Amino acid sequence: MNQTPLAIIILVAFALTLDVNAVYWSSSVDTNSSHWSIYRESGNISFGLSSSVEGRISFVESHGRILSPYQSYYEEVGTNDVRLRERRSALEGSYKSTDEINMQSVVYPNEIEIIVDKPAGTGMYTIEYKNEIWPVFLKASRTLAYSGQQINDRNFEGNNGDFVGANFLYNNELSKEQRSVIWLQRMNATVLATDDAILLAEFKPTKYLGYLIRAKATGIADLSYRLRDSQYDVKHQNYPALSEGEERYYGTYDLARKIEIRSVFEKSNDTDDADYVADSWLPCCYEGWNDMMYFDKTGFGTGAKGVFDCTCYKGTTKI
């Protein structure tokens, strides 16, 4: 009987888009009965947005015709699976909003290490993906106050499989204050397989998502969150939830919600150049901002100090 051997496909590519140094890599592991793959994309990005809108959504008369009032707003920003997204639409009424979003993303020039090990006399392969030092820092603060016929507001914040979402629908009155801090420090992954099957696959990013919302509303609110497991479900070809929840509120209500999701995976020390690797990792809540290398600080800017000093967890509880 012929057997198809384990196949490992690796693709690493570099691209230049919109004056931003973009880079991505992908890999897949295929056996006789199962499949696993990974795709990563990031870039050297520094982004800032500050906006303020205040006024009234009202009808417009043009060439003898009256045009119904309508407001629409959309924003999305993200890299390396750190994302923030919001959609909003409103009919006639008073409207006031502020937005402040800052994101820094760095791709360090370290090569992604892909190590394949198969001990003699065994059919077991261990494939390790190491040294992806592509950190991302995203901070956002948003407010909204509306009174009128109707407004719908949807928002989503995600970090490498974890997410928090809130949808406010069919509201005549809606005011909210929303803050979030999201960071990704590093990523590694491991796959154990034979020619016949993938036995174990783990996706292990060190990451944090902090989220706070306070709102007063008169319609429907759908709130959700999800914490993703690091272990791959081979049968269903996905990463199941370790914890998740959905809530729905009707009527007139005040609500406050604070969520913090954090995953920490220690870096490997089995390298011939341990000192270099130790300097390369961003030392969040370890030795602090003052001990970071100069290029780490300049890559993220002084606004990231609150994340990478020893008050990062304490600080984010006050977002």
C-alpha positions in Angstrom: 0.0 0.0 0.0 1.4 3.4 -1.0 1.4 6.2 1.5 1.7 9.9 0.8 4.4 11.3 3.0 3.9 14.4 5.2 4.0 17.5 3.2 5.2 20.8 4.5 4.7 23.8 2.3 6.3 27.1 3.2 5.9 30.5 1.5 7.7 33.6 2.6 7.2 36.8 0.5 7.8 40.5 0.8 5.8 43.3 -0.8 5.8 47.0 -0.9 2.3 48.6 -0.7 1.3 52.3 -0.3 4.8 53.3 0.9 4.5 50.9 3.8 7.0 48.0 4.1 4.7 45.0 4.2 5.7 41.5 4.7 3.9 38.1 5.0 4.6 34.5 5.3 2.6 31.3 5.2 3.0 27.6 5.7 0.9 24.4 5.7 1.2 20.9 7.0 -0.7 18.1 5.1 -0.9 14.4 6.0 -3.0 11.6 4.6 -6.0 12.6 6.7 -5.6 16.2 8.0 -4.5 19.7 7.2 -3.2 22.7 9.1 -2.1 26.1 7.8 -0.9 29.5 9.0 -0.8 32.9 7.3 0.8 36.0 8.8 0.9 39.6 7.5 2.2 42.8 9.0 4.3 45.9 8.2 6.1 48.9 9.6 3.2 51.2 10.2 2.6 54.3 12.3 -1.0 55.5 12.2 -2.9 58.2 14.0 -6.5 59.5 13.7 -8.2 62.3 15.6 -11.6 63.5 14.7 -14.6 65.4 16.1 -18.0 65.9 14.6 -21.0 67.9 16.0 -24.2 69.0 14.3 -27.6 68.0 13.2 -28.5 65.4 10.5 -31.3 67.1 8.6 -32.9 67.1 5.2 -31.4 68.8 2.1 -33.4 70.6 -0.6 -31.9 70.4 -4.1 -33.6 71.5 -7.3 -37.0 71.5 -5.7 -36.6 68.1 -4.2 -36.2 67.3 -0.5 -33.6 64.6 0.2 -34.1 62.5 3.3 -31.4 62.9 5.9 -28.9 60.1 6.4 -25.5 59.7 8.0 -23.0 56.9 7.5 -19.7 56.2 9.1 -17.2 53.4 8.7 -13.7 52.8 10.0 -11.3 49.8 10.0 -7.7 49.5 11.0 -5.5 46.5 11.6 -2.3 44.5 10.9 -1.1 41.0 11.9 -4.6 40.1 13.0 -4.9 43.0 15.4 -8.1 44.8 14.3 -10.6 47.5 15.1 -13.7 48.0 13.1 -16.8 50.3 13.5 -19.9 50.9 11.3 -22.6 53.5 12.1 -25.7 54.8 10.3 -28.2 57.4 11.6 -31.4 59.2 10.5 -32.5 62.7 11.3 -31.3 63.9 14.7 -28.6 65.6 16.7 -25.2 64.0 16.4 -21.9 64.4 18.2 -18.8 62.1 18.1 -15.1 62.0 18.8 -12.5 59.5 17.8 -8.9 59.1 18.6 -7.0 56.0 17.3 -3.3 55.3 17.4 -1.5 52.2 16.0 2.2 51.3 15.7 3.4 48.1 14.1 7.0 46.9 13.6 8.5 44.1 11.6 11.9 43.2 12.9 14.3 41.8 10.4 14.7 38.4 12.1 14.2 35.4 9.9 11.2 33.3 10.8 12.7 30.0 12.1 10.9 26.8 10.8 12.5 23.8 12.5 11.5 20.2 11.4 12.6 17.4 13.7 12.1 13.6 13.2 14.0 11.4 15.6 15.5 8.3 14.0 13.4 5.2 14.2 10.1 7.1 14.8 7.4 8.3 12.5 6.8 11.5 14.5 7.6 15.0 13.1 7.8 18.1 15.2 7.5 21.3 13.2 8.2 24.5 15.1 7.7 28.1 13.9 9.8 30.6 15.9 11.1 34.1 16.0 8.1 36.0 14.6 8.8 39.3 16.4 6.2 41.5 14.7 4.6 43.5 17.6 1.5 45.7 17.2 0.2 48.3 19.6 -3.3 49.8 19.1 -5.1 52.2 21.4 -8.5 53.8 20.8 -10.9 56.2 22.5 -14.3 57.0 21.1 -17.5 58.8 22.2 -20.9 59.2 20.7 -24.1 61.1 21.6 -27.2 60.9 19.4 -30.9 61.8 19.7 -33.3 61.5 16.8 -35.3 59.1 14.7 -32.9 56.1 14.8 -29.2 55.1 14.9 -27.4 51.8 14.5 -23.8 51.4 15.7 -21.7 48.2 15.4 -18.1 47.8 16.6 -15.6 45.0 16.8 -12.1 44.7 18.3 -10.0 41.6 17.8 -6.5 40.2 18.6 -5.4 37.0 16.9 -8.6 35.1 17.4 -9.9 36.8 20.6 -12.5 39.5 20.1 -15.0 41.8 21.8 -18.1 43.2 20.0 -21.1 45.5 20.7 -24.0 46.2 18.4 -26.5 48.9 19.3 -29.6 48.7 17.0 -32.8 50.8 16.5 -31.9 53.4 19.1 -33.7 56.8 19.4 -31.2 57.9 22.1 -27.7 56.6 22.3 -24.7 57.9 24.2 -21.5 55.9 24.8 -17.9 56.1 25.8 -15.6 53.4 24.6 -11.8 52.8 25.2 -9.5 49.9 24.2 -5.9 48.9 24.4 -4.7 46.0 22.2 -1.2 44.7 21.8 0.6 41.7 20.3 4.1 41.0 21.4 5.3 37.9 19.5 4.0 34.6 18.0 5.2 31.0 17.7 3.5 27.8 16.7 4.1 24.0 16.9 2.8 21.1 15.0 3.2 17.4 15.8 2.3 15.0 13.0 2.9 11.6 11.4 2.4 10.7 7.7 -1.1 9.7 8.6 -2.4 12.5 10.8 -1.8 15.7 12.6 -1.6 14.9 16.3 -1.3 18.3 17.8 -1.1 21.9 16.6 -0.7 25.0 18.7 -0.9 28.7 17.8 0.8 30.7 20.6 0.8 34.5 20.4 1.6 36.6 23.5 -1.1 39.2 23.4 -3.5 41.4 25.4 -7.0 43.0 24.7 -8.4 45.5 27.2 -11.9 46.9 26.5 -14.2 49.3 28.4 -17.6 50.6 27.3 -20.2 52.7 29.1 -23.5 53.3 27.3 -27.1 54.7 27.7 -29.5 53.4 25.1 -33.2 53.0 24.1 -33.1 50.1 21.7 -31.4 46.8 21.4 -27.8 46.0 22.5 -26.0 42.8 21.5 -22.8 42.2 23.3 -20.3 39.4 22.6 -16.8 38.2 23.4 -14.6 35.2 22.6 -11.3 33.8 23.9 -9.8 31.4 21.5 -8.0 28.2 22.5 -4.4 27.9 21.4 -4.9 24.2 20.4 -6.2 23.4 17.0 -9.2 21.2 16.5 -8.0 18.9 13.8 -11.4 17.3 13.1 -13.2 20.7 12.5 -10.1 22.5 11.3 -10.4 25.5 13.6 -9.4 26.8 17.0 -12.4 26.4 19.4 -13.3 28.9 22.1 -12.0 28.5 25.6 -14.6 31.0 26.8 -17.3 33.0 25.0 -20.5 34.8 25.7 -23.4 36.7 24.1 -25.9 39.1 25.8 -28.9 41.0 24.5 -30.7 43.9 26.1 -34.0 45.5 25.1 -35.5 48.8 26.2 -34.0 51.8 28.0 -30.9 51.0 30.0 -27.5 52.0 31.2 -24.7 49.5 30.9 -21.0 49.3 31.7 -18.7 46.5 30.5 -15.0 45.9 31.1 -13.2 42.9 29.5 -9.5 42.0 29.7 -8.1 39.0 27.7 -4.5 38.1 28.0 -2.3 35.2 26.8 1.4 34.8 27.7 3.7 32.2 26.2 7.3 32.2 27.4 10.0 32.5 24.7 12.3 29.6 24.1 15.8 29.7 25.4 17.2 26.8 23.2 19.2 29.0 20.9 22.9 29.5 20.3 22.4 33.3 20.5 20.3 33.6 23.7 21.5 37.1 24.4 20.3 38.4 21.0 16.9 36.8 21.4 16.6 38.2 25.0 17.2 41.7 23.6 14.8 41.1 20.7 11.7 40.3 22.7 9.8 43.3 23.9 9.9 43.1 27.7 6.3 43.8 28.6 6.0 43.8 32.4 9.4 42.3 32.8 12.3 44.8 33.0 10.3 47.8 31.8 10.3 50.6 29.3 13.7 52.0 30.5 15.5 48.7 29.8 14.1 48.4 26.2 16.6 48.8 23.4 16.6 52.1 21.6 15.1 50.9 18.3 12.2 49.2 20.2 11.3 52.6 21.8 11.6 54.5 18.5 9.6 51.9 16.7 6.6 52.3 19.0 6.9 55.9 20.1 6.6 57.3 23.6 2.8 56.7 23.6 3.5 53.0 24.1 5.3 53.5 27.4 2.2 52.6 29.4 2.0 49.2 27.8 5.7 48.2 28.0 6.5 49.4 31.5 5.6 47.4 34.7 2.3 49.1 35.1 0.9 47.8 31.8 -1.8 45.5 33.4 -2.6 48.0 36.1 -2.8 50.8 33.5 -5.1 49.0 31.2 -7.6 48.3 33.9 -8.2 52.1 33.9 -8.9 52.5 30.3 
